[in-house]
Amino acid sequence: MALDREGWTVFHGDEVWATYPAVRLSQNAGFQVLSPETLTSRALLAGSLALAESAPTACWWERREGDVDAWHVVCKGSPVDDEVCETYSSDVPIAVSADGRSAAYVCRQTLSSTAPEKIPRNLWVVVKGKKTGPYRFVWGIELTADGSHHAYAASESLDEFWFYMVDGKRYDGPWKQTFPPKFSPDGTSIVWAASREEDGRRVDLVFDGAIVTRAEIVMAPPAFHGNREVQWAVKRGRSVRRVIMTAPSGTPEVP
């Protein structure tokens, strides 16, 4: 992205994907002074660009032109779906599949049924135009390389436990602390780590929806070796150990 005579422009090589008269900073980035014209203009959210690993695709948050703050996700300059959000998601980045054909993101939409809640459940996860929710918190959206499977952790209120959603199927711990899920390279298996304790200790290591073992603390994200074996660096007592888990034999399937 660069500033030229036309405005803030998103390039791919010599190709122009989109041009904006303004760029918005996220609320977490600090104070921003905007002119009356740019308050209502189309704008790109700075820092929101998400790139596909193996394809010439980028997605980002775009503010729609008008007096009302309304945002949507665009890829290569075109909207990915028809969803319009009350604001962008600065806490959970846009997830783009490696092949660049799918995107997933968190959209804030407050319904009349949840608006009276003290802290409304107004977060939805949108994948390929289909939204699931509402939730109060969402964490760690993950897509397979071809975008055919998705997963994330969510919670419905401050007092509720966290759970995982894999292709619309819910997995409860109950867990009080969660780490982002991770798919195998071929997308046939999924692993995650989650704790039943507030301080994040006594962590469950989960493979394809089943708790395989536990550890005191997880030191690093899981690392797949091939598609059926995953390694964790965990703390047990005073030592750091490597835990190797292998998927069950037979036809692998995402739970």
Residue pairs with C-beta under 8 A, 6 or more apart in sequence:
1 8
1 9
1 10
1 11
1 44
1 49
2 8
2 9
2 11
3 9
6 19
7 19
7 20
7 21
7 22
8 19
8 20
8 21
8 22
8 23
8 44
9 16
9 18
9 19
9 20
10 16
10 17
10 18
10 19
10 44
10 49
10 58
10 60
10 77
11 17
12 56
12 58
12 76
17 58
17 76
17 77
18 44
18 62
18 74
18 77
20 41
20 42
20 43
20 44
20 62
21 37
21 38
21 41
21 42
21 43
22 34
22 38
22 41
22 42
22 43
22 44
23 43
23 44
23 45
23 46
24 32
24 43
24 44
24 45
24 46
24 63
25 32
25 45
25 46
25 47
26 45
26 46
26 47
26 48
26 88
26 90
27 90
28 90
29 46
29 47
40 65
40 66
40 67
41 63
41 65
42 62
42 63
42 64
42 65
43 62
43 63
44 60
44 61
44 62
44 63
45 60
45 61
45 62
45 63
45 71
45 88
45 90
48 60
48 61
48 88
48 93
48 94
49 58
49 59
49 60
50 58
50 59
50 60
50 93
50 94
50 95
50 96
50 103
51 57
51 58
51 96
52 58
52 96
52 97
52 98
52 99
52 100
53 98
53 145
54 98
54 99
54 100
54 145
55 98
55 99
55 100
55 101
56 100
57 75
57 76
57 96
57 100
57 101
58 75
58 76
58 96
59 73
59 74
59 75
59 76
59 80
59 94
59 96
59 103
59 105
60 73
60 74
60 94
61 71
61 72
61 73
61 74
61 88
61 89
61 94
62 71
62 72
62 73
62 74
62 79
63 69
63 70
63 71
63 88
64 70
64 71
64 72
64 84
69 86
69 87
70 84
70 85
70 86
71 84
71 85
71 86
71 87
71 88
72 79
72 80
72 81
72 83
72 84
72 85
73 79
73 80
73 81
73 83
73 94
73 103
73 105
73 126
74 80
75 96
75 100
75 103
80 103
80 129
81 126
81 128
81 129
82 129
83 107
83 109
83 126
83 129
83 131
85 107
85 108
85 109
86 108
86 109
86 110
86 122
87 108
89 105
89 106
89 107
89 108
89 123
91 106
92 105
92 106
92 138
92 139
92 140
92 141
93 141
94 103
94 104
94 105
95 103
95 104
95 105
95 141
95 142
95 143
95 150
96 102
96 103
96 143
97 103
97 143
97 144
97 145
97 146
97 147
98 145
98 146
99 145
99 146
99 147
101 146
101 147
102 127
102 128
102 143
102 146
102 147
103 127
104 125
104 126
104 127
104 128
104 141
104 143
104 150
104 152
105 125
105 126
105 141
106 123
106 124
106 125
106 126
106 138
106 141
107 123
107 124
107 125
107 126
107 131
108 122
108 123
108 124
109 122
109 124
109 134
110 120
110 122
111 122
111 134
114 120
114 121
114 122
114 134
119 136
119 157
119 158
120 134
120 136
121 133
121 134
121 135
121 136
121 156
121 157
122 134
122 136
123 133
123 134
123 135
123 136
123 137
123 138
123 154
124 131
124 132
124 133
124 134
124 135
125 131
125 132
125 133
125 135
125 138
125 141
125 150
125 152
125 154
125 165
127 143
127 150
128 147
132 165
132 168
133 154
135 154
135 155
135 156
136 155
136 156
136 157
136 158
136 160
137 154
137 155
137 162
138 152
138 153
138 154
139 152
139 153
139 154
139 162
139 178
139 180
140 152
140 153
140 178
140 179
140 180
140 181
141 150
141 151
141 152
142 150
142 151
142 152
142 180
142 181
142 182
142 183
142 190
143 149
143 150
143 183
144 150
144 183
144 187
145 183
145 185
145 186
145 187
146 187
148 187
149 166
149 167
149 183
149 187
149 190
149 254
150 166
150 167
151 164
151 165
151 166
151 167
151 181
151 183
151 190
151 192
152 164
152 165
152 180
152 181
153 162
153 163
153 164
153 165
153 178
153 179
153 180
153 181
153 192
153 194
154 162
154 163
154 164
154 165
155 161
155 162
155 163
161 172
161 173
161 174
161 175
161 176
162 173
162 174
162 175
162 176
162 177
162 178
162 194
163 170
163 171
163 172
163 173
163 174
163 175
164 170
164 171
164 178
164 181
164 192
164 194
164 206
165 171
166 181
166 190
166 209
166 254
166 255
167 254
169 255
171 206
171 209
171 255
173 194
173 196
173 204
174 196
175 194
175 195
175 196
175 204
176 195
176 196
176 197
176 198
177 194
177 195
177 197
177 198
177 199
177 200
178 192
178 193
178 194
178 195
179 192
179 193
179 194
179 218
179 221
180 192
180 221
181 190
181 191
181 192
182 190
182 191
182 192
182 221
182 222
182 224
183 189
183 190
183 254
184 190
184 191
184 224
184 226
184 227
184 228
184 230
185 224
185 226
185 227
186 227
187 254
188 227
188 252
188 253
188 254
189 207
189 208
189 227
189 228
189 230
189 247
189 252
189 254
190 207
190 208
190 209
190 254
190 255
191 205
191 206
191 207
191 208
191 222
191 230
191 245
192 206
193 203
193 204
193 205
193 206
193 215
193 218
193 222
193 232
194 203
194 204
194 206
195 201
195 202
195 203
195 204
196 202
196 204
200 217
201 216
201 217
202 214
202 216
203 214
203 215
203 216
203 217
203 218
203 234
204 211
204 214
205 211
205 212
205 213
205 214
205 215
205 218
205 232
205 234
205 243
205 245
206 212
207 230
207 245
207 247
208 247
208 248
208 253
208 254
208 255
209 255
212 245
213 243
213 245
215 232
215 234
215 235
215 236
215 243
216 234
216 235
216 236
216 237
217 234
217 235
218 232
218 233
218 234
218 235
219 233
219 234
219 235
219 240
220 232
220 233
222 230
222 231
222 232
223 230
223 231
223 232
224 230
224 231
225 231
227 247
227 252
228 246
228 247
228 252
229 244
229 245
229 246
229 247
230 244
230 245
231 242
231 243
231 244
231 245
232 242
232 243
232 245
233 240
233 241
233 242
233 243
234 240
234 241
234 242
234 243
235 241
